[in-house]
């Protein structure tokens, strides 16, 4: 943006620094900038007390049976008829005590109203005087949330490259996106830590709190947004880090960006960086203007801010509800809000909003032409997710080594326990048990390895999906394919060690078929783990749900309960048990070619199968179903993954 576009023109008659019109300006004088205005913002929320919940449920029952008319649900007035304006090149700080409605207002202005919150129909939100919707705002704004969410194994530069691939327009070549990443790293003073892992507090070392907050700003700065929302950007930071973060925002504001942030109780140094203040109390506007005007306003109320006193602390104390003195506090708040509503500052504020609403729509008409869509192509989204997920796998070598070591140890233990089985009546039972252990180990090892994959990243996925960085299908495919090599390597190692040690059919064909079946079972259990993970709201919930789901499938595998003894009302459940298909396939592969006389009978008057065909008939397995077992496992993989994807789609929409 050129220096001419950065100019903020004000009429000659309004040069006084304290004149309200000079501070608010006029939207018709802005060139290629955003002045964000809002009018008549009323926000209502439900009051879910235990009594009201029971009463509402009872009322709904009465309505259903026609005993009474439907009554409206009690609502709490959270935001009360708020109007305001935020100019480009300025930082507007929304301040107030806890419960004043700061975050509710910020979310309302950013079109992020949560479920259960209702906005009045008279509310208006506009860019340069032109009313906008969610699509128009999202195309030109960024929202930095209070909680920083990152993939901890990535470095700062890798994270920004991923963000650049998905945030920047598809017409920009990759090398230019990387160049932009390096420029943003330098601009936000992140060059020294660009190759440092982001880390996770309490688990792994990484970036400091201030560096993570600057990294969050860097992610949003890649697209050079004109409007920036920040929810408590200094939360959890010490004074030095908080000051460095606010300096970053100040530099962004000097480039012509409109910045609206909420902050609880800033220091005097931070307070000096604000261009405008929006003081809130009990959901109302107590003041909107410059810090100097705020001092004059409270002096007119006979409550001047003492000298050598932090103005932010003073204003918050004046607008707080003091415990034990609630009535007097609310009366004081009502007096302050009413005084501002009838003051000259409020009149100039509404005049500035009205003037902006009469602006030239041709100046800002280009906003409507910018469609809110994915900035990257489907293929770019998929490649970016696959790249990030693969990096996440590679940068956790300890977990990979532990899983591989676990596979070697368990397969070796099973091989030693069932070492060198011979074809006799004891060997038949032992081999059948060993093959079923193949299935149980592959199931539990792989299912619980992925049961937290989507749960752990769910907050990150929801935030990035809401920001329209990628679609749900690209995320799901990228995540699952990145982990596929490991789920192919684990069954290969397990089968290659245990199969020859036990002494199973010594032919390459039998070994490869057994390896294929074990690999399919491992991936079916992985798919079931994905389904549980996508449908669960937390890792603890997924771990609690997993075992009760596995046990019924385990019982219908044909080892504990004969396949011919399954009750009719549970037949359908046995057909979706991967234990059944895997067990039947492995047993057919092991016994179908064992002819009469190959099985030695060591003891008289004992049950001794004459051939492999007798073993299969005893278990109610049919050698002709061998291809069907492969098909059943493949269909279960596809089915579980489709349902897992649908569960993820539902969670994203909710």
RAMOKA-V941990 format. One record per residue. RES is the residue in one letter. PHI is phi in whole degrees, 0 to 359 (none if undefined). NEAR is the number of other ideal C-beta (glycine too) atoms within 10 Angstrom. D_CENTER is the distance of its C-alpha to the mean C-alpha in whole Angstrom. Layout:
res:RES phi:PHI near:NEAR d_center:D_CENTER
res:RES phi:PHI near:NEAR d_center:D_CENTER
This chain:
res:X phi:none near:13 d_center:33
res:X phi:285 near:8 d_center:37
res:X phi:296 near:6 d_center:39
res:X phi:298 near:8 d_center:40
res:X phi:287 near:11 d_center:37
res:X phi:275 near:15 d_center:36
res:X phi:289 near:14 d_center:39
res:X phi:240 near:14 d_center:39
res:X phi:274 near:10 d_center:42
res:X phi:224 near:16 d_center:44
res:X phi:297 near:11 d_center:47
res:X phi:294 near:5 d_center:50
res:X phi:281 near:9 d_center:51
res:X phi:236 near:14 d_center:48
res:X phi:273 near:9 d_center:48
res:X phi:298 near:10 d_center:48
res:X phi:296 near:9 d_center:44
res:X phi:261 near:11 d_center:44
res:X phi:288 near:14 d_center:45
res:X phi:303 near:21 d_center:42
res:X phi:293 near:16 d_center:42
res:X phi:294 near:16 d_center:42
res:X phi:288 near:25 d_center:39
res:X phi:277 near:28 d_center:37
res:X phi:74 near:23 d_center:39
res:X phi:222 near:19 d_center:39
res:X phi:292 near:29 d_center:36
res:X phi:288 near:16 d_center:39
res:X phi:265 near:15 d_center:40
res:X phi:271 near:23 d_center:36
res:X phi:242 near:16 d_center:36
res:X phi:57 near:16 d_center:33
res:X phi:235 near:24 d_center:31
res:X phi:244 near:24 d_center:29
res:X phi:253 near:27 d_center:30
res:X phi:261 near:26 d_center:28
res:X phi:238 near:27 d_center:30
res:X phi:217 near:18 d_center:29
res:X phi:223 near:19 d_center:31
res:X phi:54 near:12 d_center:32
res:X phi:276 near:23 d_center:28
res:X phi:239 near:18 d_center:29
res:X phi:237 near:23 d_center:26
res:X phi:238 near:18 d_center:26
res:X phi:230 near:16 d_center:24
res:X phi:287 near:16 d_center:25
res:X phi:246 near:12 d_center:27
res:X phi:276 near:12 d_center:26
res:X phi:279 near:10 d_center:29
res:X phi:299 near:7 d_center:30
res:X phi:294 near:8 d_center:33
res:X phi:290 near:14 d_center:32
res:X phi:297 near:12 d_center:29
res:X phi:295 near:10 d_center:33
res:X phi:295 near:14 d_center:35
res:X phi:296 near:15 d_center:32
res:X phi:297 near:10 d_center:32
res:X phi:294 near:11 d_center:36
res:X phi:296 near:17 d_center:36
res:X phi:296 near:11 d_center:34
res:X phi:296 near:11 d_center:36
res:X phi:293 near:14 d_center:39
res:X phi:296 near:13 d_center:38
res:X phi:297 near:9 d_center:38
res:X phi:268 near:7 d_center:41
res:X phi:80 near:7 d_center:43
res:X phi:277 near:9 d_center:44
res:X phi:203 near:11 d_center:42
res:X phi:282 near:8 d_center:41
res:X phi:291 near:10 d_center:37
res:X phi:259 near:12 d_center:36
res:X phi:292 near:5 d_center:33
res:X phi:288 near:15 d_center:31
res:X phi:303 near:13 d_center:31
res:X phi:233 near:14 d_center:29
res:X phi:255 near:12 d_center:29
res:X phi:276 near:15 d_center:29
res:X phi:277 near:18 d_center:27
res:X phi:242 near:22 d_center:27
res:X phi:244 near:16 d_center:31
res:X phi:51 near:16 d_center:32
res:X phi:262 near:22 d_center:31
res:X phi:232 near:17 d_center:32
res:X phi:188 near:22 d_center:31
res:X phi:211 near:26 d_center:31
res:X phi:231 near:24 d_center:29
res:X phi:267 near:24 d_center:31
res:X phi:291 near:24 d_center:30
res:X phi:79 near:19 d_center:31
res:X phi:228 near:23 d_center:30
res:X phi:255 near:24 d_center:28
res:X phi:259 near:21 d_center:28
res:X phi:261 near:26 d_center:27
res:X phi:268 near:25 d_center:26
res:X phi:235 near:27 d_center:28
res:X phi:161 near:27 d_center:29
res:X phi:286 near:21 d_center:29
res:X phi:298 near:10 d_center:26
res:X phi:85 near:14 d_center:26
res:X phi:284 near:25 d_center:27
res:X phi:105 near:23 d_center:24
res:X phi:297 near:23 d_center:23
res:X phi:292 near:15 d_center:19
res:X phi:299 near:21 d_center:20
res:X phi:295 near:25 d_center:22
res:X phi:299 near:19 d_center:20
res:X phi:295 near:19 d_center:17
res:X phi:293 near:22 d_center:20
res:X phi:294 near:24 d_center:21
res:X phi:267 near:19 d_center:18
res:X phi:58 near:17 d_center:18
res:X phi:241 near:18 d_center:15
res:X phi:293 near:16 d_center:17
res:X phi:287 near:8 d_center:15
res:X phi:296 near:6 d_center:17
res:X phi:94 near:11 d_center:20
res:X phi:255 near:18 d_center:21
res:X phi:243 near:14 d_center:24
res:X phi:253 near:15 d_center:25
res:X phi:295 near:13 d_center:28
res:X phi:288 near:7 d_center:30
res:X phi:275 near:10 d_center:32
res:X phi:293 near:18 d_center:29
res:X phi:230 near:14 d_center:29
res:X phi:229 near:20 d_center:27
res:X phi:218 near:22 d_center:29
res:X phi:257 near:25 d_center:28
res:X phi:49 near:24 d_center:32
res:X phi:89 near:20 d_center:33
res:X phi:254 near:19 d_center:32
res:X phi:298 near:12 d_center:30
res:X phi:235 near:22 d_center:26
res:X phi:238 near:11 d_center:23
res:X phi:298 near:13 d_center:19
res:X phi:296 near:15 d_center:20
res:X phi:294 near:22 d_center:23
res:X phi:293 near:22 d_center:21
res:X phi:295 near:20 d_center:17
res:X phi:287 near:20 d_center:20
res:X phi:229 near:19 d_center:21
res:X phi:233 near:24 d_center:19
res:X phi:227 near:24 d_center:16
res:X phi:231 near:23 d_center:14
res:X phi:260 near:21 d_center:14
res:X phi:280 near:17 d_center:12
res:X phi:295 near:15 d_center:14
res:X phi:268 near:11 d_center:11
res:X phi:275 near:17 d_center:11
res:X phi:239 near:15 d_center:8
res:X phi:220 near:19 d_center:10
res:X phi:280 near:19 d_center:11
res:X phi:295 near:17 d_center:14
res:X phi:279 near:19 d_center:16
res:X phi:278 near:20 d_center:16
res:X phi:275 near:19 d_center:19
res:X phi:300 near:27 d_center:19
res:X phi:291 near:19 d_center:20
res:X phi:297 near:20 d_center:19
res:X phi:298 near:22 d_center:15
res:X phi:290 near:27 d_center:17
res:X phi:297 near:21 d_center:19
res:X phi:300 near:21 d_center:16
res:X phi:296 near:24 d_center:14
res:X phi:294 near:23 d_center:18
res:X phi:298 near:26 d_center:18
res:X phi:256 near:23 d_center:16
res:X phi:270 near:23 d_center:16
res:X phi:280 near:19 d_center:20
res:X phi:303 near:9 d_center:22
res:X phi:294 near:12 d_center:23
res:X phi:282 near:7 d_center:27
res:X phi:275 near:14 d_center:27
res:X phi:296 near:8 d_center:28
res:X phi:297 near:12 d_center:26
res:X phi:294 near:8 d_center:28
res:X phi:287 near:12 d_center:28
res:X phi:295 near:19 d_center:24
res:X phi:295 near:15 d_center:25
res:X phi:298 near:13 d_center:27
res:X phi:297 near:20 d_center:25
res:X phi:299 near:24 d_center:23
res:X phi:296 near:14 d_center:26
res:X phi:294 near:12 d_center:27
res:X phi:293 near:22 d_center:24
res:X phi:301 near:20 d_center:24
res:X phi:290 near:11 d_center:28
res:X phi:295 near:17 d_center:27
res:X phi:258 near:23 d_center:25
res:X phi:58 near:15 d_center:27
res:X phi:244 near:20 d_center:24
res:X phi:295 near:13 d_center:27
res:X phi:295 near:10 d_center:28
res:X phi:248 near:20 d_center:25
res:X phi:293 near:17 d_center:23
res:X phi:257 near:10 d_center:24
res:X phi:266 near:16 d_center:23
res:X phi:299 near:20 d_center:20
res:X phi:296 near:21 d_center:17
res:X phi:78 near:19 d_center:17
res:X phi:221 near:13 d_center:16
res:X phi:304 near:11 d_center:18
res:X phi:87 near:5 d_center:20
res:X phi:237 near:8 d_center:20
res:X phi:213 near:12 d_center:20
res:X phi:287 near:10 d_center:22
res:X phi:186 near:20 d_center:21
res:X phi:291 near:22 d_center:20
res:X phi:284 near:15 d_center:22
res:X phi:298 near:17 d_center:20
res:X phi:293 near:20 d_center:21
res:X phi:293 near:24 d_center:21
res:X phi:295 near:21 d_center:17
res:X phi:293 near:26 d_center:17
res:X phi:294 near:27 d_center:20
res:X phi:294 near:24 d_center:17
res:X phi:296 near:23 d_center:15
res:X phi:295 near:21 d_center:18
res:X phi:298 near:22 d_center:19
res:X phi:299 near:23 d_center:15
res:X phi:280 near:21 d_center:16
res:X phi:281 near:25 d_center:20
res:X phi:300 near:21 d_center:20
res:X phi:266 near:18 d_center:20
res:X phi:52 near:16 d_center:23
res:X phi:291 near:21 d_center:21
res:X phi:278 near:20 d_center:24
res:X phi:232 near:22 d_center:22
res:X phi:231 near:22 d_center:20
res:X phi:259 near:24 d_center:18
res:X phi:226 near:27 d_center:18
res:X phi:258 near:21 d_center:17
res:X phi:48 near:18 d_center:19
res:X phi:294 near:23 d_center:19
res:X phi:256 near:26 d_center:22
res:X phi:296 near:15 d_center:20
res:X phi:80 near:15 d_center:21
res:X phi:254 near:19 d_center:23
res:X phi:285 near:11 d_center:27
res:X phi:297 near:12 d_center:29
res:X phi:293 near:10 d_center:30
res:X phi:295 near:18 d_center:26
res:X phi:298 near:22 d_center:25
res:X phi:293 near:18 d_center:28
res:X phi:294 near:17 d_center:27
res:X phi:293 near:24 d_center:24
res:X phi:293 near:26 d_center:26
res:X phi:295 near:15 d_center:28
res:X phi:299 near:20 d_center:26
res:X phi:295 near:22 d_center:25
res:X phi:296 near:14 d_center:28
res:X phi:295 near:12 d_center:29
res:X phi:294 near:22 d_center:26
res:X phi:293 near:21 d_center:28
res:X phi:294 near:12 d_center:32
res:X phi:272 near:13 d_center:30
res:X phi:99 near:21 d_center:30
res:X phi:276 near:24 d_center:27
res:X phi:263 near:26 d_center:26
res:X phi:237 near:26 d_center:24
res:X phi:239 near:25 d_center:23
res:X phi:224 near:23 d_center:22
res:X phi:256 near:26 d_center:22
res:X phi:208 near:23 d_center:24
res:X phi:275 near:15 d_center:25
res:X phi:209 near:17 d_center:28
res:X phi:287 near:24 d_center:29
res:X phi:287 near:15 d_center:32
res:X phi:294 near:12 d_center:35
res:X phi:293 near:14 d_center:34
res:X phi:292 near:20 d_center:31
res:X phi:300 near:20 d_center:32
res:X phi:291 near:11 d_center:35
res:X phi:273 near:16 d_center:32
res:X phi:278 near:26 d_center:31
res:X phi:272 near:17 d_center:33
res:X phi:225 near:23 d_center:32
res:X phi:238 near:24 d_center:31
res:X phi:239 near:23 d_center:30
res:X phi:271 near:27 d_center:31
res:X phi:237 near:27 d_center:30
res:X phi:203 near:27 d_center:31
res:X phi:55 near:20 d_center:31
res:X phi:79 near:22 d_center:29
res:X phi:243 near:23 d_center:32
res:X phi:275 near:25 d_center:33
res:X phi:265 near:27 d_center:35
res:X phi:188 near:23 d_center:35
res:X phi:217 near:28 d_center:34
res:X phi:170 near:23 d_center:36
res:X phi:282 near:20 d_center:37
res:X phi:302 near:17 d_center:37
res:X phi:296 near:12 d_center:41
res:X phi:293 near:22 d_center:41
res:X phi:297 near:23 d_center:39
res:X phi:297 near:15 d_center:42
res:X phi:295 near:13 d_center:44
res:X phi:296 near:22 d_center:43
res:X phi:288 near:21 d_center:43
res:X phi:293 near:11 d_center:46
res:X phi:295 near:11 d_center:47
res:X phi:274 near:13 d_center:46
res:X phi:65 near:6 d_center:48
res:X phi:230 near:14 d_center:45
res:X phi:290 near:13 d_center:45
res:X phi:288 near:17 d_center:43
res:X phi:298 near:9 d_center:45
res:X phi:292 near:5 d_center:46
res:X phi:56 near:6 d_center:44
res:X phi:231 near:12 d_center:41
res:X phi:295 near:17 d_center:37
res:X phi:301 near:20 d_center:37
res:X phi:298 near:23 d_center:33
res:X phi:299 near:15 d_center:35
res:X phi:296 near:17 d_center:37
res:X phi:295 near:27 d_center:36
res:X phi:296 near:20 d_center:33
res:X phi:295 near:12 d_center:36
res:X phi:293 near:19 d_center:38
res:X phi:254 near:23 d_center:35
res:X phi:264 near:17 d_center:34
res:X phi:269 near:18 d_center:35
res:X phi:280 near:12 d_center:37
res:X phi:301 near:7 d_center:37
res:X phi:88 near:6 d_center:40
res:X phi:222 near:10 d_center:41
res:X phi:296 near:10 d_center:39
res:X phi:295 near:8 d_center:41
res:X phi:294 near:11 d_center:43
res:X phi:296 near:19 d_center:39
res:X phi:293 near:14 d_center:38
res:X phi:293 near:10 d_center:42
res:X phi:294 near:19 d_center:41
res:X phi:296 near:22 d_center:38
res:X phi:299 near:13 d_center:39
res:X phi:296 near:12 d_center:42
res:X phi:296 near:23 d_center:40
res:X phi:294 near:20 d_center:38
res:X phi:294 near:12 d_center:41
res:X phi:296 near:17 d_center:43
res:X phi:294 near:20 d_center:40
res:X phi:299 near:14 d_center:40
res:X phi:255 near:9 d_center:44
res:X phi:275 near:17 d_center:44
res:X phi:295 near:10 d_center:45
res:X phi:297 near:21 d_center:41
res:X phi:294 near:18 d_center:40
res:X phi:296 near:12 d_center:42
res:X phi:294 near:19 d_center:42
res:X phi:298 near:22 d_center:38
res:X phi:294 near:14 d_center:38
res:X phi:294 near:14 d_center:41
res:X phi:296 near:22 d_center:38
res:X phi:294 near:21 d_center:36
res:X phi:296 near:12 d_center:39
res:X phi:299 near:19 d_center:40
res:X phi:293 near:24 d_center:37
res:X phi:291 near:16 d_center:36
res:X phi:258 near:11 d_center:40
res:X phi:290 near:21 d_center:39
res:X phi:282 near:12 d_center:39
res:X phi:289 near:12 d_center:37
res:X phi:293 near:7 d_center:38
res:X phi:294 near:17 d_center:36
res:X phi:246 near:22 d_center:33
res:X phi:295 near:11 d_center:33
res:X phi:293 near:9 d_center:31
res:X phi:296 near:19 d_center:28
res:X phi:292 near:15 d_center:28
res:X phi:277 near:8 d_center:29
res:X phi:268 near:12 d_center:26
res:X phi:282 near:8 d_center:24
res:X phi:280 near:14 d_center:20
res:X phi:216 near:8 d_center:19
res:X phi:293 near:15 d_center:17
res:X phi:282 near:20 d_center:19
res:X phi:253 near:22 d_center:19
res:X phi:290 near:11 d_center:21
res:X phi:300 near:12 d_center:19
res:X phi:293 near:10 d_center:21
res:X phi:295 near:17 d_center:20
res:X phi:300 near:22 d_center:16
res:X phi:297 near:19 d_center:17
res:X phi:296 near:15 d_center:19
res:X phi:294 near:22 d_center:16
res:X phi:296 near:26 d_center:14
res:X phi:298 near:17 d_center:17
res:X phi:295 near:16 d_center:18
res:X phi:295 near:22 d_center:15
res:X phi:294 near:21 d_center:15
res:X phi:292 near:16 d_center:18
res:X phi:299 near:17 d_center:19
res:X phi:297 near:18 d_center:16
res:X phi:290 near:15 d_center:19
res:X phi:293 near:11 d_center:22
res:X phi:272 near:17 d_center:21
res:X phi:241 near:14 d_center:21
res:X phi:296 near:9 d_center:24
res:X phi:297 near:8 d_center:25
res:X phi:295 near:12 d_center:23
res:X phi:295 near:14 d_center:25
res:X phi:296 near:10 d_center:28
res:X phi:296 near:11 d_center:28
res:X phi:294 near:17 d_center:27
res:X phi:293 near:14 d_center:30
res:X phi:296 near:10 d_center:32
res:X phi:299 near:15 d_center:31
res:X phi:297 near:21 d_center:32
res:X phi:296 near:13 d_center:35
res:X phi:293 near:11 d_center:36
res:X phi:293 near:16 d_center:36
res:X phi:295 near:23 d_center:37
res:X phi:293 near:14 d_center:40
res:X phi:296 near:14 d_center:41
res:X phi:296 near:20 d_center:41
res:X phi:296 near:19 d_center:43
res:X phi:289 near:11 d_center:45
res:X phi:294 near:14 d_center:45
res:X phi:255 near:20 d_center:46
res:X phi:296 near:11 d_center:48
res:X phi:59 near:9 d_center:51
res:X phi:290 near:17 d_center:51
res:X phi:254 near:13 d_center:54
res:X phi:276 near:17 d_center:55
res:X phi:220 near:16 d_center:57
res:X phi:297 near:16 d_center:56
res:X phi:288 near:15 d_center:54
res:X phi:297 near:18 d_center:52
res:X phi:299 near:23 d_center:51
res:X phi:295 near:13 d_center:49
res:X phi:293 near:17 d_center:48
res:X phi:295 near:23 d_center:46
res:X phi:300 near:19 d_center:45
res:X phi:294 near:13 d_center:43
res:X phi:296 near:22 d_center:42
res:X phi:295 near:25 d_center:40
res:X phi:290 near:20 d_center:38
res:X phi:294 near:19 d_center:37
res:X phi:305 near:26 d_center:36
res:X phi:289 near:26 d_center:34
res:X phi:295 near:18 d_center:32
res:X phi:294 near:23 d_center:32
res:X phi:296 near:28 d_center:30
res:X phi:291 near:24 d_center:28
res:X phi:292 near:15 d_center:27
res:X phi:294 near:20 d_center:26
res:X phi:275 near:25 d_center:24
res:X phi:296 near:24 d_center:22
res:X phi:282 near:17 d_center:21
res:X phi:284 near:20 d_center:20
res:X phi:246 near:22 d_center:17
res:X phi:292 near:23 d_center:17
res:X phi:252 near:19 d_center:14
res:X phi:299 near:21 d_center:12
res:X phi:279 near:27 d_center:9
res:X phi:296 near:20 d_center:9
res:X phi:294 near:15 d_center:9
res:X phi:261 near:18 d_center:6
res:X phi:302 near:20 d_center:4
res:X phi:300 near:12 d_center:3
res:X phi:294 near:13 d_center:3
res:X phi:298 near:23 d_center:3
res:X phi:296 near:14 d_center:3
res:X phi:293 near:14 d_center:4
res:X phi:288 near:20 d_center:6
res:X phi:292 near:18 d_center:7
res:X phi:294 near:12 d_center:8
res:X phi:278 near:16 d_center:10
res:X phi:62 near:17 d_center:12
res:X phi:283 near:23 d_center:12
res:X phi:204 near:23 d_center:12
res:X phi:271 near:18 d_center:13
res:X phi:294 near:18 d_center:11
res:X phi:293 near:14 d_center:15
res:X phi:293 near:23 d_center:15
res:X phi:295 near:26 d_center:11
res:X phi:295 near:22 d_center:13
res:X phi:295 near:18 d_center:16
res:X phi:297 near:20 d_center:16
res:X phi:295 near:22 d_center:14
res:X phi:288 near:22 d_center:17
res:X phi:289 near:14 d_center:20
res:X phi:295 near:19 d_center:19
res:X phi:265 near:19 d_center:20
res:X phi:299 near:11 d_center:22
res:X phi:305 near:11 d_center:25
res:X phi:293 near:17 d_center:25
res:X phi:279 near:20 d_center:25
res:X phi:264 near:12 d_center:28
res:X phi:286 near:15 d_center:30
res:X phi:299 near:24 d_center:29
res:X phi:295 near:26 d_center:31
res:X phi:296 near:14 d_center:34
res:X phi:296 near:14 d_center:35
res:X phi:299 near:26 d_center:35
res:X phi:292 near:23 d_center:37
res:X phi:294 near:13 d_center:39
res:X phi:273 near:19 d_center:40
res:X phi:285 near:28 d_center:41
res:X phi:301 near:22 d_center:42
res:X phi:288 near:12 d_center:46
res:X phi:294 near:19 d_center:46
res:X phi:288 near:22 d_center:46
res:X phi:91 near:18 d_center:49
res:X phi:286 near:22 d_center:47
res:X phi:312 near:19 d_center:49
res:X phi:274 near:9 d_center:50
res:X phi:232 near:10 d_center:49
res:X phi:296 near:8 d_center:47
res:X phi:296 near:10 d_center:46
res:X phi:295 near:17 d_center:45
res:X phi:297 near:17 d_center:43
res:X phi:294 near:12 d_center:41
res:X phi:294 near:19 d_center:40
res:X phi:296 near:22 d_center:39
res:X phi:298 near:16 d_center:37
res:X phi:296 near:16 d_center:35
res:X phi:294 near:28 d_center:35
res:X phi:297 near:25 d_center:34
res:X phi:295 near:20 d_center:31
res:X phi:295 near:23 d_center:30
res:X phi:297 near:28 d_center:30
res:X phi:299 near:28 d_center:28
res:X phi:280 near:24 d_center:25
res:X phi:294 near:31 d_center:26
res:X phi:296 near:30 d_center:25
res:X phi:297 near:28 d_center:22
res:X phi:296 near:25 d_center:21
res:X phi:296 near:28 d_center:21
res:X phi:296 near:26 d_center:19
res:X phi:298 near:26 d_center:16
res:X phi:298 near:24 d_center:17
res:X phi:297 near:27 d_center:17
res:X phi:294 near:26 d_center:14
res:X phi:289 near:25 d_center:12
res:X phi:272 near:19 d_center:14
res:X phi:262 near:22 d_center:14
res:X phi:274 near:10 d_center:11
res:X phi:207 near:12 d_center:12
res:X phi:295 near:16 d_center:14
res:X phi:298 near:11 d_center:17
res:X phi:294 near:14 d_center:17
res:X phi:296 near:23 d_center:17
res:X phi:293 near:15 d_center:20
res:X phi:284 near:12 d_center:22
res:X phi:279 near:15 d_center:22
res:X phi:304 near:19 d_center:22
res:X phi:302 near:12 d_center:26
res:X phi:299 near:8 d_center:27
res:X phi:282 near:13 d_center:26
res:X phi:287 near:22 d_center:28
res:X phi:304 near:9 d_center:31
res:X phi:300 near:14 d_center:32
res:X phi:297 near:19 d_center:32
res:X phi:296 near:20 d_center:33
res:X phi:293 near:18 d_center:36
res:X phi:267 near:22 d_center:37
res:X phi:280 near:22 d_center:37
res:X phi:95 near:25 d_center:41
res:X phi:262 near:21 d_center:42
res:X phi:275 near:10 d_center:42
res:X phi:232 near:15 d_center:43
res:X phi:300 near:12 d_center:45
res:X phi:301 near:17 d_center:43
res:X phi:279 near:11 d_center:46
res:X phi:256 near:8 d_center:46
res:X phi:291 near:20 d_center:43
res:X phi:301 near:9 d_center:43
res:X phi:300 near:6 d_center:43
res:X phi:285 near:7 d_center:40
res:X phi:244 near:14 d_center:38
res:X phi:302 near:10 d_center:39
res:X phi:298 near:9 d_center:36
res:X phi:288 near:15 d_center:34
res:X phi:292 near:20 d_center:36
res:X phi:281 near:13 d_center:35
res:X phi:247 near:17 d_center:31
res:X phi:266 near:23 d_center:32
res:X phi:289 near:29 d_center:31
res:X phi:296 near:25 d_center:34
res:X phi:295 near:26 d_center:36
res:X phi:294 near:29 d_center:36
res:X phi:292 near:29 d_center:36
res:X phi:295 near:27 d_center:39
res:X phi:297 near:25 d_center:41
res:X phi:296 near:28 d_center:40
res:X phi:293 near:25 d_center:41
res:X phi:290 near:24 d_center:44
res:X phi:297 near:22 d_center:45
res:X phi:299 near:23 d_center:45
res:X phi:279 near:22 d_center:47
res:X phi:249 near:25 d_center:49
res:X phi:295 near:18 d_center:50
res:X phi:261 near:16 d_center:53
res:X phi:275 near:20 d_center:54
res:X phi:272 near:10 d_center:58
res:X phi:300 near:11 d_center:61
res:X phi:94 near:10 d_center:62
res:X phi:283 near:12 d_center:59
res:X phi:264 near:21 d_center:58
res:X phi:277 near:12 d_center:61
res:X phi:256 near:13 d_center:62
res:X phi:273 near:11 d_center:63
res:X phi:234 near:10 d_center:64
res:X phi:279 near:6 d_center:66
res:X phi:57 near:5 d_center:65
res:X phi:232 near:9 d_center:61
res:X phi:291 near:10 d_center:59
res:X phi:219 near:16 d_center:59
res:X phi:294 near:20 d_center:57
res:X phi:284 near:14 d_center:59
res:X phi:208 near:17 d_center:57
res:X phi:294 near:23 d_center:53
res:X phi:297 near:16 d_center:53
res:X phi:294 near:16 d_center:55
res:X phi:299 near:22 d_center:52
res:X phi:293 near:21 d_center:49
res:X phi:294 near:14 d_center:51
res:X phi:298 near:13 d_center:51
res:X phi:270 near:18 d_center:48
res:X phi:61 near:13 d_center:48
res:X phi:251 near:24 d_center:46
res:X phi:242 near:13 d_center:47
res:X phi:298 near:16 d_center:48
res:X phi:287 near:9 d_center:47
res:X phi:269 near:16 d_center:44
res:X phi:299 near:18 d_center:43
res:X phi:294 near:9 d_center:41
res:X phi:295 near:13 d_center:39
res:X phi:296 near:23 d_center:38
res:X phi:298 near:16 d_center:36
res:X phi:297 near:12 d_center:35
res:X phi:299 near:22 d_center:34
res:X phi:294 near:22 d_center:31
res:X phi:296 near:14 d_center:30
res:X phi:294 near:13 d_center:30
res:X phi:293 near:22 d_center:28
res:X phi:300 near:19 d_center:25
res:X phi:295 near:12 d_center:25
res:X phi:296 near:15 d_center:25
res:X phi:299 near:22 d_center:22
res:X phi:287 near:21 d_center:20
res:X phi:295 near:12 d_center:20
res:X phi:293 near:16 d_center:19
res:X phi:297 near:22 d_center:16
res:X phi:296 near:19 d_center:15
res:X phi:296 near:15 d_center:16
res:X phi:297 near:19 d_center:14
res:X phi:291 near:24 d_center:11
res:X phi:298 near:16 d_center:12
res:X phi:297 near:12 d_center:13
res:X phi:295 near:18 d_center:10
res:X phi:294 near:15 d_center:9
res:X phi:290 near:8 d_center:12
res:X phi:293 near:7 d_center:12
